[in-house]
């Protein structure tokens, strides 16, 4: 479970960065928000889940 938690953390961090970069790019280029910005809160939820899985797993 520890490895799964670490993997979820890394995937969530990458999703957050991609969502921020692509979302703000769409805001600057097109002047409207996009689905990319909705990925940021979802990635924070994934990050919280990964931290909880990592902390509660027995190594």
KESEKOL-630804 format. One record per atom (N, C-alpha, C): x, y, z; residue in three letters; atom name. Coordinates in Angstrom, 3 decimals. Layout:
{east->X&north->Y&up->Z&code->Ala&site->CA}
...
***
This chain:
{east->0.815&north->-1.193&up->0.000&code->Unk&site->N}
{east->0.000&north->0.000&up->0.000&code->Unk&site->CA}
{east->0.863&north->1.263&up->0.000&code->Unk&site->C}
{east->2.036&north->1.148&up->0.589&code->Unk&site->N}
{east->2.919&north->2.315&up->0.642&code->Unk&site->CA}
{east->3.318&north->2.767&up->-0.766&code->Unk&site->C}
{east->3.649&north->1.819&up->-1.636&code->Unk&site->N}
{east->4.041&north->2.160&up->-3.002&code->Unk&site->CA}
{east->2.872&north->2.764&up->-3.778&code->Unk&site->C}
{east->1.675&north->2.284&up->-3.527&code->Unk&site->N}
{east->0.494&north->2.844&up->-4.184&code->Unk&site->CA}
{east->0.271&north->4.285&up->-3.730&code->Unk&site->C}
{east->0.436&north->4.549&up->-2.455&code->Unk&site->N}
{east->0.284&north->5.903&up->-1.944&code->Unk&site->CA}
{east->1.296&north->6.865&up->-2.523&code->Unk&site->C}
{east->2.542&north->6.410&up->-2.648&code->Unk&site->N}
{east->3.583&north->7.254&up->-3.234&code->Unk&site->CA}
{east->3.277&north->7.510&up->-4.714&code->Unk&site->C}
{east->2.816&north->6.504&up->-5.423&code->Unk&site->N}
{east->2.471&north->6.672&up->-6.834&code->Unk&site->CA}
{east->1.302&north->7.642&up->-7.006&code->Unk&site->C}
{east->0.303&north->7.550&up->-6.142&code->Unk&site->N}
{east->-0.836&north->8.471&up->-6.203&code->Unk&site->CA}
{east->-0.377&north->9.898&up->-5.922&code->Unk&site->C}
{east->0.546&north->10.063&up->-5.004&code->Unk&site->N}
{east->1.083&north->11.396&up->-4.723&code->Unk&site->CA}
{east->1.769&north->11.987&up->-5.947&code->Unk&site->C}
{east->2.625&north->11.222&up->-6.586&code->Unk&site->N}
{east->3.341&north->11.740&up->-7.756&code->Unk&site->CA}
{east->2.396&north->12.039&up->-8.915&code->Unk&site->C}
{east->1.439&north->11.171&up->-9.144&code->Unk&site->N}
{east->0.466&north->11.409&up->-10.211&code->Unk&site->CA}
{east->-0.343&north->12.666&up->-9.925&code->Unk&site->C}
{east->-0.718&north->12.881&up->-8.676&code->Unk&site->N}
{east->-1.493&north->14.064&up->-8.311&code->Unk&site->CA}
{east->-0.679&north->15.341&up->-8.440&code->Unk&site->C}
{east->0.587&north->15.304&up->-8.076&code->Unk&site->N}
{east->1.446&north->16.487&up->-8.228&code->Unk&site->CA}
{east->1.609&north->16.843&up->-9.698&code->Unk&site->C}
{east->1.830&north->15.841&up->-10.531&code->Unk&site->N}
{east->1.978&north->16.093&up->-11.967&code->Unk&site->CA}
{east->0.679&north->16.623&up->-12.559&code->Unk&site->C}
{east->-0.457&north->16.051&up->-12.148&code->Unk&site->N}
{east->-1.759&north->16.517&up->-12.651&code->Unk&site->CA}
{east->-2.035&north->17.950&up->-12.222&code->Unk&site->C}
{east->-1.632&north->18.310&up->-11.024&code->Unk&site->N}
{east->-1.826&north->19.679&up->-10.544&code->Unk&site->CA}
{east->-1.009&north->20.665&up->-11.357&code->Unk&site->C}
{east->0.234&north->20.342&up->-11.610&code->Unk&site->N}
{east->1.106&north->21.236&up->-12.382&code->Unk&site->CA}
{east->0.592&north->21.372&up->-13.816&code->Unk&site->C}
{east->0.228&north->20.265&up->-14.427&code->Unk&site->N}
{east->-0.293&north->20.312&up->-15.799&code->Unk&site->CA}
{east->-1.591&north->21.110&up->-15.853&code->Unk&site->C}
{east->-2.468&north->20.913&up->-14.884&code->Unk&site->N}
{east->-3.718&north->21.653&up->-14.855&code->Unk&site->CA}
{east->-3.517&north->23.145&up->-14.696&code->Unk&site->C}
{east->-2.579&north->23.528&up->-13.836&code->Unk&site->N}
{east->-2.302&north->24.956&up->-13.656&code->Unk&site->CA}
{east->-1.702&north->25.584&up->-14.910&code->Unk&site->C}
{east->-0.727&north->24.924&up->-15.494&code->Unk&site->N}
{east->-0.063&north->25.478&up->-16.673&code->Unk&site->CA}
{east->-1.031&north->25.579&up->-17.851&code->Unk&site->C}
{east->-1.724&north->24.500&up->-18.146&code->Unk&site->N}
{east->-2.627&north->24.501&up->-19.291&code->Unk&site->CA}
{east->-3.853&north->25.390&up->-19.050&code->Unk&site->C}
{east->-4.338&north->25.409&up->-17.821&code->Unk&site->N}
{east->-5.499&north->26.241&up->-17.506&code->Unk&site->CA}
{east->-5.200&north->27.721&up->-17.620&code->Unk&site->C}
{east->-4.075&north->28.154&up->-17.095&code->Unk&site->N}
{east->-3.733&north->29.569&up->-17.200&code->Unk&site->CA}
{east->-3.322&north->29.949&up->-18.616&code->Unk&site->C}
{east->-2.792&north->28.999&up->-19.361&code->Unk&site->N}
{east->-2.502&north->29.269&up->-20.770&code->Unk&site->CA}
{east->-3.804&north->29.530&up->-21.527&code->Unk&site->C}
{east->-4.828&north->28.724&up->-21.259&code->Unk&site->N}
{east->-6.122&north->28.947&up->-21.900&code->Unk&site->CA}
{east->-6.742&north->30.270&up->-21.468&code->Unk&site->C}
{east->-6.539&north->30.653&up->-20.213&code->Unk&site->N}
{east->-7.057&north->31.947&up->-19.762&code->Unk&site->CA}
{east->-6.385&north->33.099&up->-20.500&code->Unk&site->C}
{east->-5.088&north->33.003&up->-20.702&code->Unk&site->N}
{east->-4.366&north->34.086&up->-21.367&code->Unk&site->CA}
{east->-4.665&north->34.104&up->-22.863&code->Unk&site->C}
{east->-4.653&north->32.949&up->-23.509&code->Unk&site->N}
{east->-4.810&north->32.897&up->-24.959&code->Unk&site->CA}
{east->-6.257&north->33.121&up->-25.376&code->Unk&site->C}
{east->-7.200&north->32.395&up->-24.744&code->Unk&site->N}
{east->-8.589&north->32.432&up->-25.185&code->Unk&site->CA}
{east->-9.467&north->33.341&up->-24.337&code->Unk&site->C}
{east->-9.021&north->33.710&up->-23.166&code->Unk&site->N}
{east->-9.795&north->34.586&up->-22.303&code->Unk&site->CA}
{east->-10.936&north->33.905&up->-21.584&code->Unk&site->C}
{east->-10.923&north->32.605&up->-21.526&code->Unk&site->N}
{east->-11.972&north->31.880&up->-20.812&code->Unk&site->CA}
{east->-11.362&north->30.680&up->-20.092&code->Unk&site->C}
{east->-12.023&north->30.275&up->-19.026&code->Unk&site->N}
{east->-11.483&north->29.143&up->-18.282&code->Unk&site->CA}
{east->-11.812&north->27.845&up->-19.021&code->Unk&site->C}
{east->-11.114&north->26.804&up->-18.666&code->Unk&site->N}
{east->-11.272&north->25.533&up->-19.356&code->Unk&site->CA}
{east->-11.349&north->24.403&up->-18.338&code->Unk&site->C}
{east->-11.470&north->23.217&up->-18.862&code->Unk&site->N}
{east->-11.573&north->22.025&up->-18.012&code->Unk&site->CA}
{east->-10.250&north->21.745&up->-17.299&code->Unk&site->C}
{east->-9.163&north->22.327&up->-17.812&code->Unk&site->N}
{east->-7.855&north->22.107&up->-17.190&code->Unk&site->CA}
{east->-7.819&north->22.641&up->-15.764&code->Unk&site->C}
{east->-8.460&north->23.768&up->-15.532&code->Unk&site->N}
{east->-8.457&north->24.332&up->-14.181&code->Unk&site->CA}
{east->-9.267&north->23.487&up->-13.210&code->Unk&site->C}
{east->-10.220&north->22.719&up->-13.710&code->Unk&site->N}
{east->-10.999&north->21.833&up->-12.844&code->Unk&site->CA}
{east->-10.170&north->20.641&up->-12.380&code->Unk&site->C}
{east->-9.063&north->20.386&up->-13.052&code->Unk&site->N}
{east->-8.209&north->19.276&up->-12.654&code->Unk&site->CA}
{east->-7.412&north->19.604&up->-11.393&code->Unk&site->C}
{east->-7.255&north->20.877&up->-11.078&code->Unk&site->N}
{east->-6.439&north->21.270&up->-9.927&code->Unk&site->CA}
{east->-7.081&north->20.835&up->-8.600&code->Unk&site->C}
{east->-8.370&north->21.140&up->-8.323&code->Unk&site->N}
{east->-8.945&north->20.646&up->-7.066&code->Unk&site->CA}
{east->-9.013&north->19.123&up->-6.993&code->Unk&site->C}
{east->-9.240&north->18.489&up->-8.133&code->Unk&site->N}
{east->-9.261&north->17.021&up->-8.150&code->Unk&site->CA}
{east->-7.892&north->16.450&up->-7.818&code->Unk&site->C}
{east->-6.840&north->17.106&up->-8.269&code->Unk&site->N}
{east->-5.495&north->16.610&up->-7.965&code->Unk&site->CA}
{east->-5.147&north->16.835&up->-6.494&code->Unk&site->C}
{east->-5.676&north->17.909&up->-5.889&code->Unk&site->N}
{east->-5.469&north->18.082&up->-4.452&code->Unk&site->CA}
{east->-6.175&north->16.987&up->-3.656&code->Unk&site->C}
{east->-7.340&north->16.575&up->-4.120&code->Unk&site->N}
{east->-8.031&north->15.458&up->-3.476&code->Unk&site->CA}
{east->-7.226&north->14.170&up->-3.627&code->Unk&site->C}
{east->-6.649&north->13.960&up->-4.797&code->Unk&site->N}
{east->-5.788&north->12.799&up->-4.997&code->Unk&site->CA}
{east->-4.544&north->12.860&up->-4.135&code->Unk&site->C}
{east->-3.988&north->14.052&up->-3.972&code->Unk&site->N}
{east->-2.810&north->14.213&up->-3.126&code->Unk&site->CA}
{east->-3.139&north->13.892&up->-1.673&code->Unk&site->C}
{east->-4.271&north->14.360&up->-1.205&code->Unk&site->N}
{east->-4.696&north->14.043&up->0.159&code->Unk&site->CA}
{east->-4.897&north->12.542&up->0.328&code->Unk&site->C}
{east->-5.504&north->11.912&up->-0.656&code->Unk&site->N}
{east->-5.711&north->10.468&up->-0.595&code->Unk&site->CA}
{east->-4.378&north->9.716&up->-0.573&code->Unk&site->C}
{east->-3.440&north->10.148&up->-1.391&code->Unk&site->N}
{east->-2.128&north->9.494&up->-1.410&code->Unk&site->CA}
{east->-1.376&north->9.645&up->-0.105&code->Unk&site->C}
{east->-1.480&north->10.813&up->0.511&code->Unk&site->N}
{east->-0.818&north->11.026&up->1.806&code->Unk&site->CA}
{east->-1.439&north->10.137&up->2.874&code->Unk&site->C}
{east->-2.753&north->10.037&up->2.881&code->Unk&site->N}
{east->-3.426&north->9.197&up->3.876&code->Unk&site->CA}
{east->-3.065&north->7.729&up->3.669&code->Unk&site->C}
{east->-3.064&north->7.277&up->2.415&code->Unk&site->N}
{east->-2.682&north->5.879&up->2.145&code->Unk&site->CA}
{east->-1.242&north->5.614&up->2.594&code->Unk&site->C}
{east->-0.357&north->6.558&up->2.326&code->Unk&site->N}
{east->1.040&north->6.390&up->2.700&code->Unk&site->CA}
{east->1.219&north->6.359&up->4.214&code->Unk&site->C}
{east->0.514&north->7.236&up->4.911&code->Unk&site->N}
{east->0.689&north->7.307&up->6.353&code->Unk&site->CA}
{east->0.070&north->6.111&up->7.085&code->Unk&site->C}
{east->-1.035&north->5.591&up->6.570&code->Unk&site->N}
{east->-1.700&north->4.502&up->7.263&code->Unk&site->CA}
{east->-1.237&north->3.118&up->6.817&code->Unk&site->C}
{east->-0.320&north->3.057&up->5.868&code->Unk&site->N}
{east->0.164&north->1.751&up->5.414&code->Unk&site->CA}
{east->1.285&north->1.265&up->6.318&code->Unk&site->C}
{east->1.381&north->-0.009&up->6.431&code->Unk&site->N}
{east->2.470&north->-0.603&up->7.199&code->Unk&site->CA}
{east->3.556&north->-0.975&up->6.198&code->Unk&site->C}
{east->4.746&north->-0.497&up->6.435&code->Unk&site->N}
{east->5.861&north->-0.762&up->5.527&code->Unk&site->CA}
{east->6.329&north->-2.153&up->5.621&code->Unk&site->C}
***
